[in-house]
Amino acid sequence: MKADWLAGVNPMWDVCRPRAIFTERRESSGPLDVHLTPSQTLGVLPQEEYMEVTGSKVVLNLTGADNMKHVEPDDFVIHLRSFQGGIEHSRYRGKVSNAYTVMTPVASVEPRYFRWVLKSPGFIQELRTTTEQLRDGQSIKFEQFADVALPLPPLEDQRRIADFLDDQVARIDEVIAARQGEYLLINEWFDGVLRESVLGVGRQNLGWSGTVGDDRALRPIGSVLQMRSEKNDPISVTQILSLTAARGVIRYEDKGDIGNRASEDISRYSIVRKGDIVLNSMNVIIGSVGMSPYEGVLSPVYYVLYPLATADVEIEFVALHFRIREFQRQLIKLGYGILDHRMRIPWVNLKAERIAVPNRETQRQVISRVSALDEERISALAMIDRGSEALSEYKRSLISAAVSGEFDVSAASGRGVPV
């Protein structure tokens, strides 16, 4: 009965089918049950608390509110993405969608131990293998879950392991959260440096940014930049590009050879030259704006901008304006709704917006300073990412080893969290 993921399980432990540990709860919800939301990262939370913590909106199940499943504390919920992140343990009484599977553990086991078992990497991989025939978005049924063998240590060992993991994982998560706090602080620091360097310090009123340096001329974007109107020419460019932004780092991805696309698919695409400013006219606020290091073509959703011959500007300096958060928020205000309820920034509005432009030498000095500090920022963030990933991997290994009994947690209870 022992599955591959349990190859290293403590030989003194039992291995059993889930039916010996769980039964499916089919009880309908009651009028006092609160709506619960299962989450891979947060577990099962009351819907209002989930929205408050994440800032996300959840679609309320109003039409099916009377056709939901009851959940008791220490129940487990199999939700639509369980094959990716495991099965969620609930500390709350409430109700969940009828599309989910609700399981309750038998009285002779420690639910906190199985909370960790059902979130362990080995179990998740085994569950994914068992359910690989499911289409994305389908719910895992109890019968499919019941095919995955589970470890069953003595009850006292279950409690000891649960206590150990509750403590150690909380410590690890605190360190990871602290490092992510450093991540935010670094980006906030750089945002301040960027704003001060580009705008300077002074008394001129720019509107969206407050005041700017007295040595900066306030100029409409349309007097500095023009929109590239060249359309697709397969002879001169061969790449279809996609702009992505992750935590302020702009990347361009080659999405394929133009020759592999039907000509009508890209007939409206704009040519991008190396050094052009590319701006997503519908999604500026997430940072989808930057200078292209490539030549290629982009969807007409993007504005492709380059300097006017008479502008007397460094394109890199103008591009820095588009990275200032206050400026991005201002651009969003310039937009208007279109049919699919997104916002698009009209070029006529964009070109009228003012930016602060100093003399050419000051522009070059700002570019040099900001570029050097940005490299330091990116390096520091990469170091935090590596440290966080190492801690996450340590946490995964710790959970796997503990729930399988590969080491005695009582002997490891004094082990510290690596920092």
N, C-alpha and C positions, 0 to 999 in steps of 0.2 A: 504493500500500500504506500510505501514511502516514496514521495515525489522527489524529482531532482532538486527542488529548492530546499528540501529537508535532508539532503545527503549528509550534512554535518550536524544533524540534531543529536542532542545528548542521548546516548544509547540506553540510559536508564529511564527515559521518558516514553510515554505512549505517543503514538501517532494515530489519529482517527479522522473519520469523515465529519464534516461540519454538522450533520444531522444529530450527532451525539452531543453537540454543544449548543446548537441554535435551533429554534423553531421559528417559522414565519408568522409574524403578527398580521392578521387580516382584519383587525378591528377597525370599524369606521370611526372617523373623528367625531368629537362631541362639540356642542355649541360653545364651550369655554376654551377649547384648544386654540393656542396661538399658532400662527403660521410660521413654520420653521424652514430655513434655507440651508441645505447641505453645501459645503464648500471644501475643496481639496486642501486649502491652506488654513482655514479657520474652523473646520469641523462643522457641526450642526449648531446654528445660531437662530434665535428668533429673527424673523425677517426684518423688523425695524432696526434691531441691533446690527444686523449684517449691513444694511444700507448706511447706517451711521458710521460704522467702522471703515467700510470700503469707499463710501461716497458714490456707490453704484445704485442705480435704480433697478428694482426687480419688478417684473410684470406680475401684477396681482391676479391670482386665480379666482376671479369673482364669479364667473359662470359655473365653475366646478367646485365652489366652496363647500358644497354639501356632499361632495363625492371625493373625500380625501381620507388618508390613512392616519390612524391614531399612533402616536409615538410616546413611549414612556422613557424616563431617565434610565440610562444604560442600555437602551436599544441601539441597534446599528442600522444605518440607512445605506442601501445600495442605490446610488444615483446614476445619472446618465453618463458621467465621466469617470466612474469608478475604475474602469479598466486602465485609466491613466494614473490615478493617484490613490487608489485604495478605497476602502469602505469606511464611512464616517461614523464615529461614536457620538451619541447624543447625551448631553447632561440635562436635557430639558423635556418637559411634557408638552406635547403639542400635536401638530398635524403636518403631513407632507403630501405632495402630489400623489395621486393614485398610480402614476407611472413609475414610482419608486418602489423598491422592495424593502420592507421593514422586518428586521429580525430581532428576536429577544433571546438572550443567553439563558441557559438553564441555571438553577440556583447554586449548583455545585462548582461553578467556575468564577474566576475574578474577571469582570468585564474590562477593567483597566489594563490587564495583561493582553487581552485579545484586541483592545484598541491599538496596541503597538504591533501585534502580529498582523492585523489586517491593513496596516499602513507600512509594513516592512517591504523593502525592495524585492526580495525573493518572492513573497506572496503576490505582489502586484504583477511581476513578470509571469508568474504561473497563471494568474487570473486572466491576463491578457492573452496568453497562449490558449487557454480554455475557451475564451470567447472571441477568438480572432475571426470567426465567421459572421459576427454581428456587424451590421451597418452602423456607421457613426450616428449617435443620437438615440440608438435603441437601448432599452433598459436591460440590465443583467437580471435574469430570473433566479429565484432561490435554487432551482434544480441545477442551474449552471454553476452557481457558487458552491453547491454541495459536492461537486466533482473534485474540488481542490482539497487535498489532505492538509490537516493542521496539526501542529505539535500540541501535546496535552501533558505538561509537567504536573507534578503534585501541586495541590492548591496553595500550599505555603510557598513553594517556589514561584508560582504565578504572582503572588502578592509581593514577594521580594523583588522580582524582576520589574513589576509595575512601579514600585516605589523608586527603584534605581533609575529607570528610564524617565519617570516623571521629573525627578530631580536633575539628572544629567542633561536631558534634552532641553529643559527650561534654561539651564545655564548656558548651553551652546547657543540657543536662540537669543538670549540676552546679548551675547558677544556679537552675533551676526547683526542684530538690530543696532547695536552701538556702532558697528562699522558702517552700516547703511546710513546712520546719522552723520557720520563723518563724510560720507558720499554727498549728502545734501548740503552740508556746510561748505565743502569744497566748491560745489557748483554755485552756491549763493555768493561765496567770496568772488568767484570768477565773474559772475553776473555784475557785481559791483565794480570790479576792475574794468570790465568791458564798457560799462556805461560811462564811467568817469573818464576813461581814456578816449572814447570816441566823441563824447559831448563836451568834455572840458568842464571847467568850473567858472560860472559867471552869472550875469543877471539877465541875459536875453531870454525871452519867453518863447519856447518852442511848442508849447501846448501839451503834446502827449508826454513830454519828458520833464516839464517844469522849466528850469533854467539851463542855459548852455553857456559855454565860454564866450567871452567877448571877442576872441580872435576867430570865431567861427561864423561864416556867412550862412544864413538860413535860405536854403534853395529848394524849390520844388523838385521832386524826383524826376519829373518830366524834363527838367532843364539839365539833368545829369545823365539819365539813362534813356535808352529807347528800346522798344520791344523788337526782337528779331522776327522778321516776317517770312524768312525763307522757309519753304516747306520741304518735305522729304525729297531728297535726291540720292538714290541708291548708289550713284557713281561716286559721290564725295564722302558719304558716311555709311557705315555698315552695322553699327550697333543700335539696338533698342535698349534704352537705359531706364532704370527705375531708381528713384530717389528714396532713401530710407533714412530715418533719424533714430538713434538710440542714445538717450541720456545726453543729448546735445552734440553727439559726434555724427557728422554727416557722412553718409556712404553712398556711392553709386554702384549699382549692380548691373552687369551685362546680362540682359534678358534674352539674348539670342541674336542670330544673324538676320538681317532684314530680308535676305533672300529666301528665308524659310517662311515668310509671311506673305499672304496675298496682298497685292499692291493696294487694294481698296482698304485694307485694315489700317494702313499707315499713311494714307494719302493726306490726312489732316495733321499728321505729326509735325512738330517744329524741329528744325535742325538746332543742335546745340554745338557750340564751338568751345574749345578749351578755354577756361577762364570766364565763361559767361556766368551770370547769376541766374540760378534757377529757383523759381518760387512756386510752390503749390498754392494755387489761388483759392483752394477750398479747405486747406488744412494747415495754415501757417502756424497756429498756436503750438503744435507738437514739434515744431522745429524743422519742418520740411522745407528748408531754404538753405542754399549754400552755393559755393562756386564749383562748377563742374571741372574735374580734372581730365575729362574725356571729350571726344567728339562722338556724336550719335544723334538719335532722335528721341523725343519725349512726347507723351500724350498732350493734347491741347489743354488739358487741365492745368498744365504748368505754363507760367510766363517765363520766357527766356529773354534776359535783359543784358545789354552791353552798353558801354559809355558812348555818349555823343562825342564826335571829334573835337568839339569846342568846349567840352565840359571841364577840362583841366583837373581831372580827378584820377586817383588810383582806384581801380576797380575793387581791389582788396579792401580798401578803406570803406567804400560804399557798402560792400557786402557785410562788414561788421555791424552796420546799422541794423540789418535784418536779423541779427542774432540777439539784439537787445530785447528783453522780455516785454518791456513797456511798449516798444515799437510794434512787436508782434500783436499785442493786445489792441493797439490802435488800428492795425490793419484789419483785424477781425471786425472792428466797428464800422469799417468802410464797406463791408460786404452786405449782400442782400440775399434773401432766400430764393432758391430755384425749385424746380418741381419735386425733387427728391428730398426737400427740406434741409439740404446742406446750404452753406453760405459760400458765395463766390464774390471775390473782390473785383469790381470792374476796373479796367485799366484807366478809365477817365478819373476815377477816384484815387487810384494808387498814384498816378503821376502828379496829382495836385498836392500830395502829402509832402511836408517839408522835412529836410534833414539838415544836419549841421556839418558844414564843410570848411575846414581850415585851409591854410596854404599847403602846397604840395609837400614841402619838407616836413611839416608837422604830420601830415597824413602818413608819410613813410616812417616817421618815428613811432607813431601809434601802431602801425602794422607790425613793426619789429617787436615792440614791447608786448603787444597782445599775443602775437604768435609764440613768443618764448614762454609766456605764462600759460598759454593754452597747452603747449607741449608738457609743461610740468603738471597741469591739471589732468591731462589724459593719462600720464604716467602714474600719478597718484591714484586715480580711479581704477586703473588696471591692476595696481597692487592690491587695492581693496577687494576687487572682484576675485583675484586669485586667492586671497585669504578667506573670503566668504565661501568660495567654492570648496576650498580645502576643509573648512569647518563643516560644510554641508555633507561632504563625502564622509568625513569622520562620523557625523551623526548617523548617516545611513548605515555605515559599517557597524556602529555601536548597536543600533537597533537590531540589525540582522544577527549579530553575534549573541546578543542578550536573549532574544526571543527563541533562538534555536538551542540555547544552552551551550554554546561553544566555549564560553568561559563562565566561571562562577561569579555572579555579580556581587556576592557578599565579600569576596576577596578584592573586588575592584571598586567597592563603594567609595573609597577615599581618593580615587583617581580624579585629577583635576581636568578642567577643560583647557585644551591648547589655545593659546592666544597669539 
